[in-house]
Amino acid sequence: MMTRLAALLLTMAATTSNAGIRQYQAELDNSQWQLSESSPLQCVLRHQIPGYGSAEFVSHASKLLNMQFTLHMLRKPDSKTEVKLQSVPPSWRPGVPSQPLTELTFYRQFDGELEKDDAWLILSELERGMQPTFYYQDWQDKQAVSVALSSVNFAHSYNQFSQCLNSLLPYNFDDISFTVLHHDKYGELTRESVEQLDRIITFLSLDPRSEIILLDVYTDSYGTDKTNMALTRQQAQKLKEDLISNGINEQRITSQAHGEKRHVADNRSDQERQRNRRVVLRIEPF
């Protein structure tokens, strides 16, 4: 059986007049969408809702396409609140019916959040000129409330946002925070390791956070103890210089050469020696 609240919310969503409902929505003359952050690490599309707060879409650099929607509220919920999200036509499109999108819950002292699939659904509705609207009963005065995202002036900023999404790096901090690079017996990094180091340097050059970079360089037992220690010291210094030349603060880099110590495989075959010729690179928040 439909609850009284559910029936009320459905009735609210069925009409664009919504008399007696406390409504929050940007008007035609002040509806603005803004690409507030655009970088290969993060894209943020924001919309102000006068008197209520703002709506925000965020996507981060990652192997997988991701999206999160947050409804930022000036006044956070004081209790758990059930919410219905409807796609509502603007007033200048009479005859177009509203459509239910999803149901969600606002939790006490938290903003409203929707994950990838629902966030993309909201963007799709805005793109086709609809107004995704949240309906709920206020947790204090019990009055019916509607919070709408205006599609006015959306298209241009959404196009910028889409371009930003297309330029996001296909990896994130977790993908580079612990990396094992490999080198040959002369201390030269393998092709795959050079490519990975380039990805790490690119990310660090874009990441505004300060990090501590720890480098531990090892080799096999191909030469003498003295030769192997000198080889790893040389490579540790070269890697440090590469990072510094790409804008990484020298004070944040710690490197250590270990020679042929701490093998992870024996040295009876080329393949096993290759595993021992390695650089362990760790990145930690400062």
Disulfide bonds with the S-S distance in Angstrom:
Cys43-Cys164 1.97
